[in-house]
Amino acid sequence: MTIERLPANIKTILAALAAGVVLILPGCSSLPPSQPGTTTGTRPAATEQGREITFFALGLIDTGYRFGGKNPEAGLDCSGMVSYIYNNATGIRLGGSAADIARRGRPIARDELRPGDLVFFNTRNAPFSHVGVYIGDDRFVHAPSTNGRVRVDQLSAKYYAQRFEAARSYID
C-alpha cells in the first residue's frame, strides 16, 4: 500500500507527524545543520522510497509488541515490523529474522545512514538480534520487547550505541 491509498485521516496524521519530525528533530541534533544539497557521506540525503518507509514507520508508533508478530493488528516484533513496512511502503519483500534481513542488505557506513535504511543491534548477546528503521537525525523506529510498543529511540543513547552492529540498505 502506498501513501496515496491510505485513508484521508491517516494521511493527515502522517503528514502532521512528518512535519513535527522535520521541525523538532533538527533542533535536538548535536550536529550543525547541513547546507542545502550536501550530505555527510557519499549517498544523497533522502529518496522517495526512504520517505515512504519513514512515513509507514512513524504510523506504527505505539503499536503493540508480539514475538513473531508480522502485522499491526496482532502486534509486531522488530523483524516483522521492518518486513511489514518495506512490503507496504515499497513492495520490497523482506522476511525472516533480523539476522536474515541483515545478511541480504547492502552494507553502508553509519555516517551514510539516511531515512529508510535499517540499523542492527546485538541486544540478546547474539549478532544482529534486533533491527530498526532509521528515520534521520540519529533516530530510529523499532519494536522492542521492553515496554511492549513500537517507539522511536536515538542511536546515540547509551544502550543502543553500545549494541550497534551495522547498517544496511535495500533502497537506492
HELIX and SHEET records of a PDB file:
HELIX    1   1 ILE A    3  ARG A    5  5                                   3    
HELIX    2   2 ALA A    8  CYS A   28  1                                  21    
HELIX    3   3 GLU A   48  GLY A   59  1                                  12    
HELIX    4   4 CYS A   78  THR A   90  1                                  13    
HELIX    5   5 ALA A   98  ARG A  104  1                                   7    
HELIX    6   6 ARG A  110  GLU A  112  5                                   3    
HELIX    7   7 THR A  146  GLY A  148  5                                   3    
HELIX    8   8 LYS A  158  ARG A  163  1                                   6    
SHEET    1   A 2 LYS A  70  ASN A  71  0                                        
SHEET    2   A 2 GLY A  75  LEU A  76 -1                                        
SHEET    1   B 6 ARG A 106  ILE A 108  0                                        
SHEET    2   B 6 PHE A 164  SER A 169 -1                                        
SHEET    3   B 6 LEU A 118  PHE A 121 -1                                        
SHEET    4   B 6 HIS A 130  GLY A 136 -1                                        
SHEET    5   B 6 ARG A 139  HIS A 142 -1                                        
SHEET    6   B 6 ARG A 151  GLN A 154 -1                                        
END                                                                             
